[in-house]
Each structure stands twice: as structure tokens, then as C-alpha cells.
């Protein structure tokens, strides 16, 4: 609440009016939290400084509803510690690096939480983001100048100067970072290691070699027509992971050859995802491939839909509905999760079918049918 008064005193017309919490489960919220923290950095600094030195901020206390806040010793001690952290040049540089680096995956974090995102599209988006970050790493010197300039502006706003931390004269476990300037020091000690680790983590997390579903993604015509015999053998070996789901796995290798020739005959296929390709794949001619594509279509790319189900379950199963049957609970949960489809349901048609399936004199006398 005191931060709101500080914001009203210094920036009453700012677009962002409050800080956001650092969510532990949703990465999308973390992006917004860090961006908001950076945009309100100066006002957060002023808020802590106003707690420590009330006499220097009379405008903040005039807007406050409280005549005297009476900050205790514990609150002032915490404010001093947080204020020193905000003034630390290393923390400022780290914040700018983090916000700018995560901006390349912010859109994907939003996209991966959509309901109808195909796994093929998801892989393309992730691959594009990794290539963008690798491009930043190749031209890091040019990008670093912009990032470090932004960090210097924040440091000037809070009345500090970014400087090289004190370095030990003798190091036993590691050597000091060689640097002649402050910018060069933070680029070598924080910037480059963070970007390298960021790329490494993304490649490891979304590794093609460790993902079984990527073999099914390779069945799209755009990818199949680029394969040779060696690639088909490799895809065949990986697709046998779903051997129990295929109607005739022994014929899969020959079926892949026919599917490749069929994809060559398609002139510039417009189908870019598995759902559209499912229409092209005839069940009689390509029974195994069609079954594999069905597996790919039903394979979720994340846990967002399950999280929505749990959230809907908490809203539906209240203490007034604690005695309902599992069948009714499952039906209400499906209606709550897929509310867009339920909005298109004709209720009159449902009532008509219900009364016809359960004929009773009371229904027939009270409801008129066309």
C-alpha cells in the first residue's frame, strides 16, 4: 500500500500501477513480473528510501491516509538491505540481461499454453526461438552495448555507478575475470555465461534425440520428401516405439516408402500440421502411419489442459455438491472446461430427446413438440 502512495507521488500516470508476484508454476507470469519490476525500478527504490528517510519524501506521506506510519526497527532494517541490493551494480546488470534474454521465449511461453496448438507448430516455434538466441550469441558484442547502456541508465536513476567488484589478489579455485573496463568485466562474467547456459538448457530440454514424438512429426510431407533411405531407416527404428499401437508393425518400413512416394506426388502440400495431414492419410492404404498420426494429434504438448481441469474441479465441486456422482461431476467438469463448445448446444433439442427417451405423462402434457 505504501508503494502505491509512492507511485502516485512520483508517477501518477504510469501505465503499470502495481507490482506482480513471482509465480512458482506459470512461467508467463514470471516474464510479466520481471518486466514490471524493471519498469518500476526507480519507484521501488524511492519507496524503500522513503521508509528509511521519511523527512526527504514529504509528498509521499501527504498522500498517505496514515498520519504517522511509525516504521519499526525490523522494517527499516529490511528496507536498508533491499535498498542496498537495488543499488548494487551487479544486480542491475543481471536484471537487464535476464529481462532481455527471456523476451525471446516470452511468446512461446504464451503459445504453449494454448489449447489447440499442434506439436508440429510447437517444435517449429521452439526451434525458431533457439535460432534467434543463437543469433544473439553470435552478435553478442553489438547486443551487449544496448543491454549495458540500459543498465547504466537504471544505475544513474538510483544515484549509483556500476563498477567492477573487488577482486582477490590470490585465487585458489578459479582465476579473476580478465577485463579492463566495467562493461567488459560484466560481459565476460555474467552476460556470455548466461546466454551460453540459456542455449544449452533449451537444447537439452527440447532435445530431438530424447523425444519420441519427434519421429511422428517427421511424417509430415514437408519433412518426408527430404529424407533418403538412411533417414527412413532411422525413423522406422524410432517409430517402433509405438509397435503395440500399430495394426501391422511388420509392414511399417514398406509403408514408409509408399508414404514418401505419395508425398512426392502431392504438389506443394499446404498441410503443415498433423491434424490436416490426417485427412490425406487413407486408413486402408496407410493403416500404420494413420495410427501414428492419430497418436501425434492426441499427444499433449504440455500440462495446461490438465491444470485447467483441476481449476475447474475446484470451482465445481463445492460443499453443496459434495455428494454428486462421478458421472455427473465428470460431465459438469467437461462442460466447464469446454464452455465454448457447450455454448453452441441447442438446449431445446436436448430436452426433446430426453423426454422422448423417458416418456412420462407429465413431460408430454407440459412440453409441446413441433
C-alpha positions, -999 to 999 in steps of 0.1 A, spaced: 0 0 0 28 24 8 43 17 -26 11 28 -43 14 61 -25 50 64 -37 39 57 -72 11 83 -70 35 109 -58 62 104 -85 44 88 -114 6 91 -111 0 85 -149 23 55 -153 9 26 -173 17 -1 -147 2 7 -113 13 -23 -91 39 -50 -88 32 -86 -98 41 -117 -78 68 -141 -90 46 -171 -97 62 -205 -90 42 -225 -116 35 -203 -146 65 -190 -164 43 -165 -183 37 -147 -151 74 -145 -144 80 -127 -176 54 -100 -167 68 -99 -131 104 -92 -143 93 -66 -169 72 -48 -144 100 -48 -118 124 -33 -143 99 -6 -154 92 4 -118 127 0 -105 132 37 -97 99 39 -78 107 8 -58 140 24 -48 122 55 -38 97 35 -17 124 19 4 143 52 7 111 69 19 108 43 47 144 49 58 144 87 54 108 99 58 118 136 60 131 135 25 98 124 10 70 147 24 49 143 -8 46 106 -3 34 109 33 9 136 24 -9 113 1 -9 86 27 -41 80 47 -20 73 78 -7 104 96 22 85 111 34 52 98 58 46 127 81 22 110 96 -2 135 133 -12 136 128 -45 118 110 -29 89 137 -3 85 165 -29 86 148 -49 59 144 -17 38 181 -9 41 190 -44 30 167 -43 0 178 -8 -9 215 -19 -9 205 -48 -32 188 -24 -56 218 -1 -57 242 -30 -64 255 -27 -100 258 -64 -104 222 -69 -96 211 -42 -121 232 -57 -149 218 -92 -141 182 -79 -142 187 -63 -176 203 -94 -190 175 -116 -177 147 -95 -190 161 -91 -224 171 -127 -228 138 -141 -217 120 -118 -241 129 -143 -269 109 -171 -253 80 -150 -239 59 -155 -269 64 -193 -269 55 -194 -232 22 -179 -241 17 -200 -272 25 -233 -254 -4 -227 -231 -30 -225 -259 -54 -253 -263 -53 -261 -300 -15 -258 -306 -2 -287 -327 30 -304 -318 45 -296 -352 39 -259 -348 53 -261 -312 85 -276 -324 89 -250 -352 83 -222 -327 108 -236 -302 134 -242 -330 129 -206 -342 134 -192 -307 166 -212 -302 180 -200 -335 172 -164 -325 191 -167 -292 220 -183 -311 220 -153 -334 222 -131 -303 252 -151 -291 270 -147 -325 264 -109 -324 267 -105 -287 291 -76 -287 265 -54 -305 236 -66 -284 257 -62 -252 262 -25 -258 225 -19 -258 219 -40 -227 248 -24 -207 235 11 -217 201 3 -203 217 -9 -171 237 23 -168 205 44 -172 189 25 -143 221 29 -121 221 67 -128 184 69 -118 191 54 -84 222 75 -80 248 48 -83 277 40 -107 283 5 -120 318 -6 -110 339 -37 -110 336 -57 -77 366 -61 -55 387 -89 -68 410 -111 -47 447 -108 -53 453 -146 -50 427 -171 -63 430 -208 -54 400 -224 -72 395 -200 -102 411 -170 -118 398 -135 -118 378 -124 -149 403 -105 -171 388 -71 -180 400 -36 -185 366 -19 -183 335 -24 -163 314 -33 -194 339 -59 -204 340 -74 -169 302 -80 -167 300 -92 -203 326 -119 -195 314 -128 -160 276 -126 -164 264 -119 -200 282 -146 -220 279 -174 -194 242 -167 -190 235 -168 -228 256 -200 -232 238 -217 -204 204 -205 -217 210 -220 -251 223 -252 -235 193 -256 -213 169 -250 -242 186 -275 -264 187 -301 -236 151 -296 -226 138 -298 -262 163 -323 -275 151 -341 -306 171 -372 -298 154 -377 -264 119 -370 -278 99 -400 -292 71 -378 -306 96 -361 -330 96 -392 -351 59 -388 -357 64 -351 -365 88 -363 -393 59 -379 -411 46 -346 -424 51 -343 -462 73 -313 -459 98 -335 -439 94 -368 -456 102 -356 -491 136 -345 -479 146 -379 -465 168 -406 -480 168 -443 -474 191 -439 -443 168 -414 -428 138 -436 -434 156 -465 -416 162 -442 -386 126 -430 -385 114 -466 -388 135 -476 -358 121 -448 -337 85 -453 -347 86 -489 -335 83 -474 -300 46 -474 -307 46 -510 -320 18 -521 -298 -5 -493 -311 0 -501 -348 -22 -527 -365 6 -543 -385 40 -531 -374 59 -556 -396 48 -537 -428 57 -503 -414 90 -500 -434 74 -507 -467 46 -484 -458 70 -456 -452 84 -460 -487 48 -457 -501 41 -427 -480 72 -410 -492 63 -416 -528 27 -404 -521 41 -372 -505 62 -366 -537 30 -367 -558 14 -340 -537 23 -307 -554 33 -281 -527 12 -295 -498 -5 -268 -478 -9 -291 -448 16 -280 -421 3 -299 -390 -7 -334 -381 -45 -327 -379 -46 -316 -416 -23 -344 -427 -47 -369 -411 -72 -362 -439 -46 -371 -465 -37 -404 -449 -60 -431 -461 -67 -457 -434 -68 -486 -459 -36 -477 -477 -15 -464 -448 -30 -481 -416 2 -478 -395 10 -442 -405 -26 -431 -399 -25 -446 -364 8 -429 -357 -5 -396 -368 -35 -401 -345 -11 -406 -316 7 -374 -326 -26 -355 -328 -37 -366 -293 -3 -362 -277 -4 -331 -255 25 -306 -257 21 -295 -221 1 -299 -189 -20 -268 -193 -53 -286 -201 -48 -308 -170 -43 -277 -149 -75 -261 -163 -93 -293 -154 -81 -291 -118 -90 -254 -116 -125 -262 -129 -129 -290 -105 -122 -267 -75 -149 -244 -87 -175 -271 -94 -171 -295 -65 -182 -272 -37 -195 -282 -3 -230 -280 -18 -221 -306 -45 -200 -329 -25 -225 -358 -28 -228 -358 -66 -219 -390 -86 -187 -393 -105 -206 -393 -138 -223 -360 -131 -191 -345 -118 -172 -355 -149 -200 -341 -171 -200 -307 -154 -162 -305 -155 -162 -312 -192 -188 -285 -198 -168 -260 -177 -135 -267 -195 -150 -268 -230 -175 -239 -224 -171 -226 -260 -184 -258 -275 -212 -260 -249 -224 -226 -259 -233 -240 -293 -255 -267 -279 -292 -265 -286 -309 -270 -253 -343 -274 -268 -331 -303 -288 -316 -319 -257 -349 -316 -238 -368 -330 -267 -345 -361 -269 -347 -365 -231 -385 -365 -230 -387 -389 -259 -362 -413 -243 -381 -411 -210 -418 -408 -219 -439 -396 -190 -474 -381 -190 -461 -350 -171 -435 -343 -198 -458 -349 -227 -485 -326 -212 -462 -297 -203 -439 -297 -234 -451 -291 -270 -432 -305 -299 -432 -293 -334 
